[in-house]
Amino acid sequence: MSISENLKKIKQSLPAKVELVAVSKTKPNSAILEAYSTGQRIFGENRIQEMVDKYDALPKDIEWHMIGHLQRNKVKYMAHFVNLIHGVDSLKTLQEINKQAKKHNRVIHCLLQARIAEEDTKFGLPFTEIEEILSSKELEALENISITGLMGMATFTDNTEQVKGEFTKINTLFKKLKTDNKEFTTLSIGMSGDYKLAIECGSTMVRVGSAIFGTRN
Ligand SMILES: *Cc1c(COP(=O)(O)O)cnc(C)c1O
């Protein structure tokens, strides 16, 4: 099926409140433009330089989301346009994002990445550290960022019960934090293989790549 057919099918299956990030990493601008022509406006990339190149070349009403692990020294290259940074996992990174956002007189929205998977290859913060960051004095001083929710990646496995358990865990934390944090609106969980399960478990934003654009090399 074509990119536009894939997108149409996925969009039809999403509840109205769930936002779709089309993960276009490694894919050419022509593929992004095909998705764009169907009305898709939110795209996700995992490398800053690649996202900057695409931002420069493509229509300016695209919302760019950084979904990959961040290198702090590269935050400055995307600070003038990035719409949401999903994978923030330290106060130091928040401070750098704040510093760069300030230079452009912007408030950059960020999600804290929670560690929910078993494998230690997945980045993310233990739940206790998330609560520490959210209640810290240092965070209060950062006026050019807004933490609008959580992001998580489940273990890569066929075991649906395990994935469901991990998504449920992050949703429970999300709901708890929401009561004290007015800005908390976004729970970014779910990828091509598990987005339906993620939606059952409270996802408000899914990040779907290969199911739209085909497999990556
Ligand atoms: C690549 C990537 C995705 C999309 O993965 P697919 O399985 O292709 O849908 C989602 N989230 C993150 C963080 C990614 O790096």
The ligand as an SDF file (V2000), in Angstrom:
LIG
                    3D

 15 15  0  0  0  0  0  0  0  0999 V2000
   11.6640    4.9620   15.1770 C   0  0  0  0  0  0  0  0  0  0  0  0
   10.8620    5.3370   16.3510 C   0  0  0  0  0  0  0  0  0  0  0  0
    9.4620    5.1890   16.3510 C   0  0  0  0  0  0  0  0  0  0  0  0
    8.6840    4.5840   15.1990 C   0  0  0  0  0  0  0  0  0  0  0  0
    8.9230    3.2220   15.1080 O   0  0  0  0  0  0  0  0  0  0  0  0
    8.0630    2.2890   14.1160 P   0  0  0  0  0  0  0  0  0  0  0  0
    8.1910    0.9560   14.7240 O   0  0  0  0  0  0  0  0  0  0  0  0
    8.6990    2.4150   12.7970 O   0  0  0  0  0  0  0  0  0  0  0  0
    6.6740    2.8020   14.1400 O   0  0  0  0  0  0  0  0  0  0  0  0
    8.7610    5.6130   17.4710 C   0  0  0  0  0  0  0  0  0  0  0  0
    9.3890    6.1310   18.5400 N   0  0  0  0  0  0  0  0  0  0  0  0
   10.7230    6.2770   18.5870 C   0  0  0  0  0  0  0  0  0  0  0  0
   11.3540    6.8730   19.7860 C   0  0  0  0  0  0  0  0  0  0  0  0
   11.5040    5.8840   17.5000 C   0  0  0  0  0  0  0  0  0  0  0  0
   12.8320    6.0430   17.5540 O   0  0  0  0  0  0  0  0  0  0  0  0
  1  2  1  0
  2  3  1  0
  2 14  2  0
  3  4  1  0
  3 10  2  0
  4  5  1  0
  5  6  1  0
  6  7  2  0
  6  8  1  0
  6  9  1  0
 10 11  1  0
 11 12  2  0
 12 13  1  0
 12 14  1  0
 14 15  1  0
M  END
$$$$
